[in-house]
């Protein structure tokens, strides 16, 4: 039985590597090969939750197509899970634009997992709260006295134990509110009255601001439930290069906000890693002249809120220029080790003794994913026909940054 399980695990890893999908099995088989970035990441986790008046609360990673960015993010996710963090993966897309905190929050909540691997981490954290514990008391103290979140968070947190004891529907409504859903003022006041806490005064909060506050609260909720913090991993951030100019401006500002400490919550237990293509600077900031056009166009609106966006966008673009940690190309020793691991893995997966294959010429510009795909394809072919001698060629795939208006999705910035 163990042999069958090992073979299935090996087969899953091979198929994931063949498809370029960074699955748990694939990452475990190949590792990351980015020791410098790993060291910076561990340091980031170790300082998460401390006051960060300077420095960064996030890392910006850069690499070409097929260089292993998604693979590395999956590896970092495993490291964080092993260190007791809740982890969310957010892929920037039409449905999850970086410039919309409310949609990013929804994606982060939906993908959040803990060490067990099951989704639904926010509900799990809420269920794990102990109202008699010091951690719960600290969360309630912070929510009650913090100017960085609305009074709704302290109120719903104080009402949760009572709801969990006898009103499952309202308990679920509280968790959905923390996760991004609406919770009516009338219902909150009714529940507060039944709990004997009086009639709370609740001001309206813009949807996007409330999403920012939810990130702050949920990170501390995970800590109160016994985790070390919350890690957000953003992939395919380069998609912002295909937005319209104004949406790019807001996305640059959001990128800056994720990387720098939260001025309203500098000790937030929230860590962030963003990954994008390493040619973004040349292809977008330079070729589209975003450094000059974006701030100028935004400030031309002559409104205070757009002046703030312009300042944030300028800072975000400077971070892309200065702070991007580029994935390094694999060296000969790393390639040799990867080749031997994958050769043994392919042999285990298909029950044969994989023979040596040529693969690709070892050039500095060749990506690890290209080497891996070539090796696996050549082993597949020689397993089927031992007399065949494959010759693999690589066709470069360029990143596309042409503006696509259909990516711009308007949101309703109403009050809640």
C-alpha positions in Angstrom: 0.0 0.0 0.0 2.8 2.4 0.8 4.4 1.8 -2.6 1.1 2.7 -4.3 0.8 5.9 -2.2 4.4 6.8 -3.1 3.8 6.2 -6.7 0.6 8.3 -6.7 2.3 11.1 -4.9 5.2 11.0 -7.5 2.7 10.9 -10.4 0.9 14.0 -9.0 4.2 15.8 -8.7 5.3 15.0 -12.2 2.0 16.0 -13.7 2.0 19.3 -11.7 5.6 20.0 -12.9 4.7 19.1 -16.4 1.7 21.6 -16.3 3.7 24.3 -14.5 1.2 24.1 -11.5 2.9 24.8 -8.2 1.2 22.0 -6.2 2.3 20.8 -2.8 3.8 17.7 -4.3 5.7 19.6 -7.0 7.1 22.1 -4.5 8.2 19.4 -2.1 9.9 17.5 -5.0 11.8 20.5 -6.4 12.3 22.9 -3.5 12.7 26.6 -4.3 16.3 27.2 -5.2 16.0 30.8 -3.9 17.9 30.8 -0.6 18.4 34.6 -0.5 14.7 35.3 -0.9 13.9 32.5 1.7 16.2 34.2 4.2 14.5 37.6 3.7 11.1 36.0 3.9 11.9 34.3 7.2 13.1 37.6 8.6 9.8 39.1 7.4 7.8 36.5 9.3 10.0 36.8 12.4 9.3 40.6 12.6 5.6 40.4 11.8 3.5 41.8 14.6 6.2 44.2 15.8 6.0 48.0 15.4 7.2 48.9 11.9 7.6 52.7 11.8 10.3 52.1 9.2 11.3 49.4 6.8 8.8 47.2 5.0 6.0 44.8 5.9 6.2 43.0 2.5 8.5 41.7 -0.2 8.2 42.4 -3.9 9.5 39.5 -6.1 10.3 39.7 -9.8 11.0 37.1 -12.4 10.5 36.3 -16.0 7.8 34.1 -17.5 8.5 30.5 -16.3 11.1 31.6 -13.8 9.2 29.9 -10.9 7.4 32.8 -9.2 4.2 30.9 -8.5 6.3 27.9 -7.5 8.3 30.0 -5.1 5.1 31.5 -3.6 3.8 28.0 -2.9 7.0 27.2 -1.2 6.8 30.3 0.9 3.3 29.4 1.8 4.4 26.1 3.2 7.2 27.8 5.2 4.6 30.2 6.7 2.1 27.4 7.5 4.8 25.4 9.2 5.6 28.5 11.3 2.0 28.9 12.4 0.6 31.5 10.0 -2.7 31.6 8.2 -2.0 32.0 4.5 -4.0 33.4 1.6 -3.2 33.3 -2.1 -4.6 36.1 -4.3 -4.1 36.0 -8.0 -4.6 39.4 -9.6 -7.3 39.2 -12.3 -10.3 40.9 -13.8 -12.3 39.5 -10.9 -9.7 40.5 -8.3 -8.2 43.8 -9.4 -5.4 45.0 -7.2 -6.9 48.5 -6.9 -10.1 47.2 -5.3 -9.5 46.4 -1.6 -13.0 44.9 -1.2 -12.5 42.4 -3.9 -9.0 41.6 -2.8 -10.4 41.0 0.7 -13.0 38.5 -0.6 -10.3 36.6 -2.5 -8.0 36.5 0.5 -10.8 35.3 2.8 -11.9 32.6 0.4 -8.4 31.2 -0.1 -7.3 31.5 3.5 -5.9 28.2 5.0 -4.1 27.1 8.1 -1.7 24.2 8.7 -4.4 21.6 8.2 -4.9 22.7 4.6 -8.7 23.2 4.7 -10.2 26.4 3.5 -12.5 28.4 5.8 -9.8 29.7 8.0 -11.7 32.8 9.2 -14.6 30.7 10.4 -12.1 28.3 12.0 -10.4 31.1 13.8 -13.7 32.5 15.1 -14.7 29.1 16.3 -11.3 28.8 18.1 -11.7 32.0 20.1 -11.8 31.5 23.9 -13.8 34.4 25.5 -12.0 33.7 28.8 -8.5 33.9 27.3 -6.0 36.7 27.5 -5.7 36.6 23.6 -9.5 37.3 23.3 -9.3 40.1 25.9 -6.3 41.6 24.0 -8.2 41.5 20.7 -11.3 43.1 22.3 -9.1 45.8 24.0 -7.4 46.6 20.7 -10.7 46.7 18.7 -12.3 48.9 21.4 -9.5 51.4 21.7 -8.1 51.4 18.2 -8.7 54.3 15.8 -7.8 52.0 12.9 -11.1 50.1 12.9 -14.7 51.0 13.3 -16.8 50.4 16.4 -18.6 47.6 14.6 -15.6 45.3 15.1 -15.5 45.6 18.9 -19.3 45.3 19.0 -19.5 42.2 16.9 -16.6 40.6 18.7 -18.3 41.2 22.1 -21.6 39.8 20.8 -20.0 36.7 19.2 -19.8 34.5 22.4 -23.5 35.0 23.2 -24.4 34.3 19.5 -22.3 31.1 19.5 -24.1 29.9 22.6 -27.6 30.3 21.2 -27.9 32.0 17.9 -26.0 30.3 15.1 -27.5 32.4 12.4 -26.3 35.7 14.0 -22.9 34.1 14.8 -22.5 33.2 11.1 -23.6 36.8 10.1 -20.8 38.2 12.3 -18.2 36.0 10.6 -19.6 36.9 7.2 -19.4 40.6 8.2 -15.7 40.2 9.1 -15.2 38.5 5.8 -16.7 41.2 3.7 -20.6 41.0 3.8 -23.0 43.6 5.0 -24.4 43.6 8.5 -27.3 46.0 8.9 -27.1 48.7 11.6 -30.7 47.9 12.7 -29.8 44.2 13.3 -26.6 45.2 15.2 -28.6 47.6 17.5 -31.2 45.0 18.1 -28.6 42.4 19.1 -26.8 44.9 21.3 -30.1 45.7 23.1 -30.8 42.1 23.7 -27.3 41.7 25.1 -27.8 44.7 27.4 -25.1 46.8 25.9 -27.2 49.8 25.1 -27.8 51.4 21.7 -24.5 51.8 19.9 -23.7 54.9 17.7 -22.5 53.5 14.4 -21.2 55.9 11.7 -21.2 55.0 8.0 -17.9 53.8 6.6 -17.0 53.6 2.8 -16.8 50.1 1.5 -13.2 50.3 0.5 -12.1 51.8 3.8 -14.1 49.0 5.6 -12.2 46.4 3.6 -8.9 47.9 4.8 -10.1 47.7 8.4 -11.2 44.1 7.9 -7.7 43.2 6.9 -6.4 44.7 10.1 -9.0 43.0 12.2 -8.7 39.6 10.7 -4.9 39.5 11.0 -5.4 40.1 14.8 -8.3 37.6 14.9 -5.9 34.9 13.7 -3.4 35.8 16.4 -6.2 35.7 19.0 -7.1 32.2 17.8 -3.5 31.0 18.3 -1.8 31.7 15.0 1.3 33.8 14.5 -0.3 36.1 12.0 -1.7 36.3 8.4 0.4 36.0 5.2 -1.0 37.4 1.9 0.7 36.1 -1.3 -0.2 38.1 -4.4 0.6 36.5 -7.8 0.5 37.9 -11.4 0.7 41.5 -10.2 2.0 42.5 -13.6 -1.6 42.4 -14.8 -1.9 46.0 -13.6 0.2 47.0 -16.6 -2.8 46.2 -18.8 -5.2 48.5 -16.9 -6.2 52.0 -17.9 -4.0 54.8 -16.6 -6.2 55.7 -13.7 -6.6 52.1 -12.6 -2.8 51.7 -12.9 -2.5 54.7 -10.6 -4.7 53.2 -8.0 -3.0 49.9 -8.3 0.5 51.4 -7.8 -0.8 53.2 -4.7 -2.3 49.9 -3.4 1.1 48.1 -4.0 2.8 50.8 -2.0 0.3 50.4 0.8 0.9 46.6 0.9 4.7 46.9 1.0 5.1 49.7 3.6 4.0 49.6 7.2 0.3 50.5 7.9 0.5 54.0 9.4 -2.7 53.3 11.3 -1.6 49.9 12.6 2.2 49.7 12.5 2.3 46.5 14.6 -0.2 44.6 12.5 0.5 40.9 12.3 0.0 40.9 8.6 2.8 40.1 6.1 2.7 40.4 2.4 4.6 39.1 -0.6 3.8 40.2 -4.2 5.2 38.6 -7.3 5.4 40.2 -10.8 7.4 40.0 -14.0 10.8 41.5 -13.8 10.5 43.4 -17.1 7.7 45.5 -15.7 9.9 48.5 -15.1 11.1 48.7 -18.7 7.9 47.6 -20.4 5.5 49.7 -18.4 7.1 52.4 -16.2 9.5 53.3 -19.0 7.8 52.4 -22.2 4.4 53.8 -21.2 6.1 56.7 -19.4 4.1 55.9 -16.3 6.6 57.7 -14.0 5.6 61.0 -15.4 2.1 60.5 -17.0 0.4 58.7 -14.1 1.0 61.4 -11.3 0.4 64.2 -13.8 -2.9 62.8 -15.1 -4.2 62.0 -11.6 -3.3 65.4 -10.1 -5.0 67.1 -13.0 -8.3 66.0 -11.5 -7.5 68.6 -8.7 -9.3 66.7 -6.0 -7.7 65.9 -2.6 -8.4 62.1 -2.9 -6.7 62.0 -6.3 -3.7 63.9 -4.9 -3.3 61.2 -2.4 -3.6 58.5 -5.1 -0.9 60.3 -7.1 1.5 60.4 -4.2 0.9 56.7 -3.4 1.3 55.8 -7.1 4.6 57.6 -7.3 5.9 55.8 -4.2 4.6 52.4 -5.6 6.5 52.9 -8.9 9.7 53.8 -7.0 9.4 50.6 -5.0 9.1 48.6 -8.2 12.3 50.2 -9.4 14.3 49.9 -6.2 13.0 47.1 -4.0 12.2 44.2 -6.4 13.9 41.0 -5.3 14.7 39.2 -8.5 14.7 35.4 -8.7 18.1 34.2 -9.7 18.7 31.8 -12.5 19.6 28.2 -11.4 23.4 27.6 -11.2 25.0 24.3 -12.5 24.9 22.6 -9.1 21.2 23.4 -8.6 20.4 22.1 -12.1 22.3 18.9 -11.4 20.4 18.4 -8.1 17.1 19.1 -9.7 17.8 16.8 -12.6 18.6 13.9 -10.3 15.6 14.5 -8.1 13.2 14.6 -11.1 14.8 11.6 -12.7 14.2 9.6 -9.6 10.7 11.0 -9.3 9.8 10.1 -12.9 11.1 6.6 -12.4 9.0 6.2 -9.3 5.9 7.7 -10.9 5.9 5.4 -13.9 7.6 2.3 -12.6 10.7 2.3 -14.8 14.4 3.2 -14.7 14.5 6.6 -16.4 17.5 7.0 -18.7 19.6 10.1 -19.0 18.3 12.7 -21.4 19.9 15.8 -23.0 17.3 18.4 -22.2 18.1 22.0 -23.0 21.5 23.7 -23.4 22.4 25.3 -20.1 22.2 29.1 -20.8 21.9 31.9 -18.3 18.6 33.0 -19.9 16.9 29.6 -19.6 14.3 29.3 -16.9 14.0 26.4 -14.5 10.5 25.7 -15.7 11.9 25.3 -19.2 14.5 22.8 -18.0 11.9 20.9 -16.0 9.4 20.7 -18.9 12.1 19.5 -21.3 13.4 16.8 -19.0 9.9 15.5 -18.3 8.8 15.5 -22.0 12.0 13.7 -23.0 11.6 11.1 -20.3 7.9 10.6 -21.5 9.0 10.1 -25.1 11.9 7.7 -24.3 9.8 5.7 -22.0 7.3 5.1 -24.8 10.0 4.6 -27.5 13.5 3.8 -26.1 15.0 4.1 -29.6 13.8 7.7 -29.9 16.2 10.6 -29.4 14.2 13.8 -28.7 15.5 17.3 -29.4 13.7 20.1 -27.5 13.4 23.6 -28.7 12.3 26.6 -26.7 10.0 29.3 -28.1 10.1 32.6 -26.0 6.8 33.9 -24.7 6.8 37.7 -24.2 4.7 39.4 -21.5 1.8 41.5 -22.8 1.1 44.9 -21.3 -1.3 46.3 -23.9 -4.2 48.1 -22.2 -7.4 46.1 -22.0 -10.4 48.2 -21.1 -12.4 45.1 -20.2 -10.2 44.6 -17.2 -11.5 47.8 -15.6 -14.4 46.8 -13.4 -16.1 49.6 -11.6 -17.1 49.1 -8.0 -19.8 50.8 -6.0 -18.2 52.7 -3.2 -21.3 52.9 -1.0 -21.5 53.2 2.7 -22.3 50.3 5.0 
